[in-house]
Amino acid sequence: SQLNEAEKAKLLEQYSRMVNPPNAKMKEFKFPKTIEEHEAKCREAESLKKRGNEFYQKGELVEAAKLYEQGVLKFSDWYAESFATDEERAVVRAVKLPCHLNLAVCSMKLGNHTHAITHCSQVLNVEPDNAKALYRRGYCQMQVGNLDEAQADLKRAAQLSPNDAEVRRAMHELVEKVHEYRVKTKQMGVKMVGSSSTKRDQDCSANDCCSNLQPFEEPQLEQQDFKKVGCSADFDAQVEMMKKRLDEHEDHFRRLGNHARSEAGSSAAPAAVSSPSALSTMMRYVWLMLSSPFVVFFRSLRRMFGSTP
């Protein structure tokens, strides 16, 4: 069902009373313009910082960090470093930078190193040679594994505060971590190379490189192979010549057999010569003897022109 105009007006009035109570007084934000107003904001932040120091001395780091964070936020809605005057910077930095440093040390001790790096960087953007900020950021960079950045910060902090025991201790720890990192990196590289070479050796020993190779078989020469390289006419001529020679040698051996039978008058010895098996064996040897040079020649042609279509 749809609401009529009177019901809509009643709902809107109830909603406005719920969001904006009639007796509530809304405090409007007033942007601080004068130096006195800036100092008032700084006094509020200073009060929060002092309360945080009390909790810090008691060892209540979480409560102290909350108060330091509130002190930093006192400047977030009105102060801009790039637009402030020298007088405003002097008033604000005296309170804001210590809040950043104290919040950083609380985060560092609580193990939130990334948060500590952020607040130390806020200080170093304004004061690049702040020794405390350099030491704390360098120590936290070392804890998160940024060894190069840690070395740069701690080296500068050692130059600014050469007698600071904490800085020297952090430098000594950094040297040990760098050495440990190099040793682990070297061991990892050796392990990777060694494992790959060992696996390769095992593969070669288990499966011999030549075990799967088949013996090379010389391809049989056929007439169609020579036709591919334009040698069909020569091949036919050589075949006809070899057949002719075989016929001549066959006739010659037959005449020798007949002459031997006629002179000796015996059939034992010539029988071995004139028998079909002996004759075929002799013909086979003659064929191999005569054809081997030509086969070698045509095989060389095959290798020379084998890749040609």
RAGIKA-V696764 format. One record per residue. N is the residue number from 0. RES is the residue in one letter. PHI is phi in degrees with one decimal (none if undefined). NEAR is the number of other ideal C-beta (glycine too) atoms within 8 Angstrom. D_FIRST is the distance of its C-alpha to the first C-alpha in whole Angstrom. Layout:
# RAGIKA-V696764
{{N:RES:PHI:NEAR:D_FIRST} {N:RES:PHI:NEAR:D_FIRST}}
This chain:
# RAGIKA-V696764
{{0:S:none:2:0} {1:Q:-90.0:3:4} {2:L:-85.2:6:7} {3:N:-83.8:6:10} {4:E:-64.5:5:13} {5:A:-66.2:6:14} {6:E:-67.4:8:12} {7:K:-63.0:9:13} {8:A:-64.2:8:16} {9:K:-66.7:8:16} {10:L:-66.2:9:15} {11:L:-65.0:8:18} {12:E:-66.1:8:20} {13:Q:-64.7:8:20} {14:Y:-66.6:8:20} {15:S:-65.8:8:23} {16:R:-68.8:9:25} {17:M:-71.7:6:25} {18:V:-79.1:5:26} {19:N:-121.7:7:29} {20:P:-59.7:6:30} {21:P:-67.5:5:32} {22:N:-91.6:4:35} {23:A:-79.2:6:35} {24:K:-112.2:4:38} {25:M:-81.4:5:37} {26:K:-90.0:4:41} {27:E:-80.1:4:41} {28:F:-75.9:5:44} {29:K:-114.8:5:47} {30:F:-71.0:5:49} {31:P:-70.3:9:53} {32:K:-112.2:4:55} {33:T:-90.6:6:58} {34:I:-68.5:8:60} {35:E:-64.6:6:60} {36:E:-66.2:10:56} {37:H:-63.4:13:57} {38:E:-65.6:9:60} {39:A:-65.7:9:57} {40:K:-63.2:13:55} {41:C:-67.1:13:58} {42:R:-66.7:8:59} {43:E:-63.6:9:55} {44:A:-67.1:15:56} {45:E:-64.7:10:59} {46:S:-63.7:8:58} {47:L:-65.4:14:56} {48:K:-65.6:15:59} {49:K:-65.8:8:61} {50:R:-64.0:9:59} {51:G:-64.8:17:59} {52:N:-63.0:10:62} {53:E:-64.5:9:62} {54:F:-66.1:12:60} {55:Y:-65.5:12:62} {56:Q:-65.8:6:65} {57:K:-81.0:6:64} {58:G:89.1:5:63} {59:E:-89.5:8:59} {60:L:-70.4:11:59} {61:V:-66.4:8:55} {62:E:-65.5:9:54} {63:A:-63.9:15:57} {64:A:-63.9:13:55} {65:K:-62.0:9:52} {66:L:-69.3:13:54} {67:Y:-64.0:15:55} {68:E:-64.7:9:52} {69:Q:-65.6:9:51} {70:G:-64.1:15:54} {71:V:-67.3:14:54} {72:L:-69.2:8:50} {73:K:-63.0:11:51} {74:F:-107.4:11:52} {75:S:-75.5:7:50} {76:D:-99.2:5:47} {77:W:-147.7:7:50} {78:Y:-97.6:11:54} {79:A:-129.5:5:55} {80:E:-61.8:7:58} {81:S:-73.9:4:59} {82:F:-103.2:4:58} {83:A:-80.5:10:59} {84:T:-83.8:5:63} {85:D:-62.1:6:66} {86:E:-66.8:7:65} {87:E:-65.7:11:62} {88:R:-62.7:10:63} {89:A:-64.6:8:65} {90:V:-70.1:12:63} {91:V:-75.2:13:60} {92:R:-62.9:9:63} {93:A:-63.2:9:64} {94:V:-110.4:13:61} {95:K:-69.2:13:59} {96:L:-64.8:12:62} {97:P:-61.5:9:63} {98:C:-63.8:15:59} {99:H:-61.4:14:59} {100:L:-65.8:15:62} {101:N:-66.9:14:61} {102:L:-65.7:14:58} {103:A:-67.0:16:60} {104:V:-69.5:10:63} {105:C:-64.8:14:60} {106:S:-64.3:13:58} {107:M:-64.6:13:61} {108:K:-73.9:7:62} {109:L:-83.0:9:59} {110:G:91.4:5:59} {111:N:-91.5:8:57} {112:H:-70.5:12:59} {113:T:-64.8:8:57} {114:H:-64.6:9:55} {115:A:-65.6:16:59} {116:I:-61.8:12:60} {117:T:-62.1:8:57} {118:H:-74.8:14:58} {119:C:-66.4:16:62} {120:S:-66.1:9:61} {121:Q:-60.7:9:59} {122:V:-72.1:14:62} {123:L:-70.3:12:65} {124:N:-64.7:6:63} {125:V:-96.7:8:64} {126:E:-124.6:8:67} {127:P:-63.6:5:69} {128:D:-107.1:7:72} {129:N:-77.7:11:70} {130:A:-65.5:11:72} {131:K:-64.8:7:69} {132:A:-65.5:14:67} {133:L:-64.3:16:69} {134:Y:-64.2:16:70} {135:R:-67.9:14:66} {136:R:-69.4:15:65} {137:G:-63.4:17:68} {138:Y:-64.4:12:68} {139:C:-69.2:14:64} {140:Q:-61.9:14:65} {141:M:-65.1:15:67} {142:Q:-69.8:7:65} {143:V:-88.6:9:63} {144:G:98.3:5:65} {145:N:-87.1:8:66} {146:L:-71.1:12:70} {147:D:-66.0:6:70} {148:E:-65.4:9:68} {149:A:-63.8:13:69} {150:Q:-63.8:11:73} {151:A:-64.3:9:72} {152:D:-68.4:13:71} {153:L:-69.8:17:73} {154:K:-64.4:9:76} {155:R:-68.3:10:75} {156:A:-64.4:14:74} {157:A:-67.5:12:78} {158:Q:-68.2:6:79} {159:L:-78.3:9:78} {160:S:-130.6:9:78} {161:P:-67.9:6:81} {162:N:-98.9:4:82} {163:D:-77.2:11:78} {164:A:-68.2:6:79} {165:E:-65.4:7:75} {166:V:-66.6:13:75} {167:R:-63.5:9:79} {168:R:-64.6:8:77} {169:A:-66.8:13:74} {170:M:-64.3:11:76} {171:H:-63.0:8:78} {172:E:-65.0:9:75} {173:L:-65.3:14:74} {174:V:-61.0:8:78} {175:E:-65.0:8:77} {176:K:-67.0:10:74} {177:V:-64.6:10:75} {178:H:-62.8:8:78} {179:E:-63.6:8:76} {180:Y:-64.5:9:74} {181:R:-66.4:8:77} {182:V:-64.5:8:78} {183:K:-65.0:8:75} {184:T:-64.3:8:74} {185:K:-65.2:8:78} {186:Q:-63.3:8:78} {187:M:-64.2:8:74} {188:G:-64.2:8:76} {189:V:-64.1:8:79} {190:K:-64.7:8:77} {191:M:-65.4:8:75} {192:V:-67.4:8:78} {193:G:-65.3:8:80} {194:S:-66.0:8:78} {195:S:-68.7:8:77} {196:S:-68.0:8:81} {197:T:-62.8:8:81} {198:K:-64.2:8:79} {199:R:-66.6:8:81} {200:D:-64.3:8:84} {201:Q:-63.8:8:83} {202:D:-64.6:8:81} {203:C:-69.8:9:85} {204:S:-72.8:6:87} {205:A:-73.6:5:84} {206:N:-120.7:7:84} {207:D:-62.3:6:87} {208:C:-62.7:5:87} {209:C:-100.4:5:89} {210:S:-69.6:6:89} {211:N:-93.4:5:86} {212:L:-80.6:5:88} {213:Q:-88.5:5:90} {214:P:-62.3:4:94} {215:F:-73.0:4:94} {216:E:-112.5:5:95} {217:E:-69.0:5:97} {218:P:-66.2:6:96} {219:Q:-74.8:4:98} {220:L:-79.9:9:99} {221:E:-128.3:6:99} {222:Q:-64.3:8:100} {223:Q:-69.4:6:96} {224:D:-65.8:10:96} {225:F:-75.9:15:99} {226:K:-66.2:9:97} {227:K:-64.9:9:94} {228:V:-103.1:10:97} {229:G:79.5:6:99} {230:C:-115.4:10:102} {231:S:-65.8:9:102} {232:A:-65.6:6:105} {233:D:-63.8:8:107} {234:F:-63.9:11:106} {235:D:-62.5:9:107} {236:A:-65.2:8:110} {237:Q:-65.1:9:111} {238:V:-65.8:8:110} {239:E:-64.1:8:112} {240:M:-66.3:8:115} {241:M:-66.9:12:114} {242:K:-64.1:8:114} {243:K:-63.5:8:118} {244:R:-65.0:9:119} {245:L:-63.9:12:118} {246:D:-64.1:8:120} {247:E:-64.5:8:123} {248:H:-67.0:10:123} {249:E:-66.0:10:122} {250:D:-65.1:8:126} {251:H:-64.6:8:127} {252:F:-68.0:11:127} {253:R:-64.8:9:128} {254:R:-64.0:8:131} {255:L:-63.2:9:132} {256:G:-66.0:11:131} {257:N:-66.0:8:133} {258:H:-66.7:8:136} {259:A:-67.4:11:136} {260:R:-69.0:12:136} {261:S:-70.2:7:139} {262:E:-81.4:6:141} {263:A:-82.6:8:140} {264:G:68.6:5:140} {265:S:-121.4:7:138} {266:S:-105.9:5:134} {267:A:-72.6:6:133} {268:A:-70.2:8:132} {269:P:-66.3:12:131} {270:A:-60.3:8:129} {271:A:-66.8:8:127} {272:V:-81.2:12:127} {273:S:-88.1:10:126} {274:S:-66.2:8:124} {275:P:-61.5:5:121} {276:S:-66.7:6:119} {277:A:-65.0:10:121} {278:L:-64.0:12:121} {279:S:-65.8:8:117} {280:T:-64.5:8:117} {281:M:-64.8:9:119} {282:M:-65.6:11:117} {283:R:-65.1:8:114} {284:Y:-64.3:8:116} {285:V:-63.4:10:117} {286:W:-60.2:10:114} {287:L:-64.7:8:112} {288:M:-65.6:7:115} {289:L:-78.7:11:115} {290:S:-86.5:9:111} {291:S:-60.2:8:110} {292:P:-61.8:7:111} {293:F:-70.7:10:109} {294:V:-64.1:9:106} {295:V:-62.3:8:106} {296:F:-63.1:8:106} {297:F:-71.9:12:104} {298:R:-66.7:10:101} {299:S:-63.5:8:102} {300:L:-63.0:11:101} {301:R:-59.8:12:98} {302:R:-69.4:7:97} {303:M:-70.7:6:97} {304:F:-112.7:9:95} {305:G:-66.6:6:93} {306:S:-79.3:3:90} {307:T:-81.4:6:91} {308:P:-65.7:2:89}}
